[in-house]
């Protein structure tokens, strides 16, 4: 043990890890399929974790694709416990990434700079063991008389004495190696997305990501928080926070499940669960409960307050609950319950699968006083134009029903408002 500790100390103190920088860059480039450059110095640590820390580095776009690097960062630190490594196990400390910047670009033709990331040649990702390297010629040779005789000899050795010498007997399986990661930590990250075709530009700033301890076959906790900037949002941006304490991921076929998902956007809180599968059709289902103490305040924080009812008591607390499902393009939320300003709604919402996607809905409310919503305050100086063309573009067939409607001194019962676009009638 003393000799081992001394050897590790000498290696980490004397050996210059920067000598291996080109090799590390080449390995990452092979895995990702694009150039990788480490600009800062490399440093080694040896106790109690055998680790490496890099300075600034960047993963570039594919050759011929202009723009900033796909990913760049200021520093990253990765370390593993020494003693488990000697036994063949890998126990990794928290992977710490400081100030990463991800540049996502989609050009005018719809191609993204992230496409092809990690792409390899067809044979590069295939691992073939000795028992599976039989060529077609060898297989054919075993189908003739001599091959059948060989097969009979093999079958003859399948008895008690023959089983010990059978060439086809499975080799003893090696013990499973332990893989454990203490977590992933990202601080002061940025995601910059630009779509040249639509002109859309979105930035996620001050990104914090914490992924908890991961062990093979077990779920892991995920927490992230970031500030969203878009042209349609206030200049100061909107904070978003996501918590998934029991995230389970199965890579093949892909399945993601989270039974306790929590999402907070401004002053709106969403709780629910989600299960996502890709086999290869995309299917997902779950439940959701959305709450906000003031819909008016939420509209103000999301810069959606250009036209609101004059009555300040309207657009107050909102609560929405539904069970939803998605099946290869078809969407359904049923049953759906909504409560706003003391009015309770119940119903359903659905959309059929493309290419002939059709929206359908039915909501029934108990009692509403329309007088509270007639007078509005608007910061929009342009005269109101009825969005006829936009409504015609929506293929929908739905109904909004009220048990009672009050407008000034007028009282109405069983009022039905129907939306049906021309395409829906066909």
Secondary structure as UniProt FT lines:
FT   HELIX           2..14
FT   HELIX           17..20
FT   HELIX           21..32
FT   STRAND          36..38
FT   STRAND          42..45
FT   STRAND          49..54
FT   STRAND          57..59
FT   TURN            63..64
FT   STRAND          71..73
FT   STRAND          75..81
FT   HELIX           82..86
FT   TURN            87..88
FT   STRAND          90..92
FT   STRAND          95..98
FT   STRAND          101..106
FT   TURN            108..109
FT   TURN            113..118
FT   TURN            122..125
FT   HELIX           130..132
FT   HELIX           136..141
FT   TURN            142..143
FT   HELIX           145..156
FT   TURN            157..158
FT   TURN            160..161
FT   HELIX           162..164
FT   TURN            167..168
FT   STRAND          179..181
FT   STRAND          184..195
FT   TURN            196..199
FT   STRAND          200..211
FT   STRAND          214..215
FT   TURN            216..217
FT   STRAND          220..230
FT   TURN            231..232
FT   TURN            235..236
FT   STRAND          238..250
FT   TURN            251..253
FT   STRAND          254..265
FT   TURN            266..267
FT   STRAND          268..278
FT   STRAND          282..292
FT   HELIX           295..301
FT   TURN            302..303
FT   STRAND          307..309
FT   TURN            312..313
FT   STRAND          318..327
FT   TURN            328..329
FT   STRAND          330..340
FT   TURN            341..342
FT   STRAND          343..351
FT   STRAND          359..369
FT   HELIX           371..374
FT   STRAND          376..378
FT   HELIX           388..393
FT   STRAND          396..407
FT   TURN            408..409
FT   STRAND          410..420
FT   HELIX           422..425
//
